[in-house]
Amino acid sequence: MINYIQEVNKNVNIQEGKQAIENILLNIYFKEGISNKELSRNNLLPIPVIVAIKKEFIKYGLLVQDSGVRLTKEGLSFIENRLGFRGIRKDLYMKLLKETWEEEQEIIEVKRTLSEVFINRPLADVTIDQSKCTLDTAVKRAVLCLQNYALVGKNILCIGDDDLVSIALGFLLKKLFADIEYCNTTISVMDIDNRVLTYIKDIAEKERLPIKCVCSDFRKPLSKDFTEQFDCFFTDPPYTLEGMNLFLSRGIEALKKQNGLPVFLSYAHKSPDFEFAMQQCFLDMGLIVSNVMTRFNTYEGAGIIGNTGQMIVLKTTSKSKTLMQTFYQGPLYTGELKKTVRFYRCKSCGQTNKVGLSEKIKTIEELKSKGCNKCSNQIFNLIDKNKL
C-alpha cells in the first residue's frame, strides 16, 4: 500500500513534519465531517495549510468533500491497515483524549489488574539512580503517549524501565483493541538491569503484550539494529546533567529522522540554574520543549526529590542530533558525582555501619536486607554522613 502520508508530505512539505499530516487524517477518522476550523485548532496549523493538506488527500482518493470532509473506502483502509487502527475501540480512544479520562471504567480496570504487577516488581537499585514511579504515574504516562498520537501503530522505546511504563502501555493497548492480535504497536525496552528486563519479559509473555527487551549499557552507542527505528521514547534518566544528556542522546539515535516526534522526559524538579543548563542541552540536541507538566510524576520512597517529578515533552526538529556519538567514560549516576559515606547505628545493639558506593555495603536497602553484622537486626538510624 502506498504511504500516503509520505506522498502528501512531499507535496505540501510543512515544517511540522509527517506526524502533523497523519494527525489531520486521524482527526477525520474519529470525527467525520469535522470543520477546517476545528482541524486548525486541534493541530495548531493555519486554515490554508489544513485546506492544502485536505486537497492532497482528496487528490489521492482518501477523502471526499461531502457535507464536510469524509473518508473514502481507500482512506478507511489506509488508516486501519497501514496506520494500525483496525479493531480499535473508537469510543474509548476518544474518551482518553478528554481531561476526565481517569474516571473511565477501563482505566480503573487497568489499574486494578496492574496493582499486583507493580507491588511485586524488583527493588529499586539506588546505585544506578532507580526510583520507581507509582502505578498511577505509569498509567498517566501511557495515556499521555496516546494523547500525543504516539501509541497506536507506533514503534515505542523505553530507555530504562524500572517504572514499568512498557507494561502500562501494553495493558492500555489490550483495552483499546477488541483483539490484541490487531495491534501492530511494538514496544522495546532497553535497560542495564537484567532483573527489570526478566520481570517485564515474563509478564509480556504471559499477557501477550507486544514488548521485547534488550540488555543495554547506554555508555555505548546503540547498535545499528536500533538506530532511526522509533517514533517516540520514554526516559526517566539519572538525575545528573551527564545522565540526562546520555539517555537523551541514545534516544535521539533511536528515533526516526523526522520533525515533531515526541520525547517523554521525566525528571526531578531542579533549581533555575540547573534547569537553564538542561534547556541549553535541549537546544544543543536540536530539541524543542513542547510541554512541561510539574508534579506529573509520583515516586515510591523517593524522599530526596520530594516523591514528585516533572514530565517534559520534547519534540524533534530538523536539527536534532546526539551529543554522545562514542563510548561515554565519565561519571553518570548521582553517587559517582556526589560520593557520600553514611553512618547508620543499629537500633538494637548500637553497632555503627558504613554505607556508600566505596564501601562493602552500597545502600541502606542492602544493609537492611543483610542485617547488622553483629546482631542481625534490620532497623537502623542515620547518625552522620560525609561527602568524599
Secondary structure by P-SEA (a helix, b strand, c coil): ccaaaaaaaaaccccccaaaaaaaaaaaaacccccaaaaaaaccccaaaaaaaaaaaaaaccccccccccccaaaaaaaaccccccccaaaaaaaaacccccccaaaaaaaaaaaaaaaaccccccccbbbbbcaaaaaaaaaaaaaaccccccbbbbcccccaaaaaaaaaaaaaccccccccbbbbbbbccaaaaaaaaaaaaaacccbbbbbcccccccccccccccccccccccccaaaaaaaaaaaaaacccccbbbbbbbbccccaaaaaaaaaaaaaaccccccccccccccccccccccbbbbbbbbccccccccccccccccccccccbbbbbbbbccccbbbbbbccccccccaaaaaaaccccccccbbbbcccccc
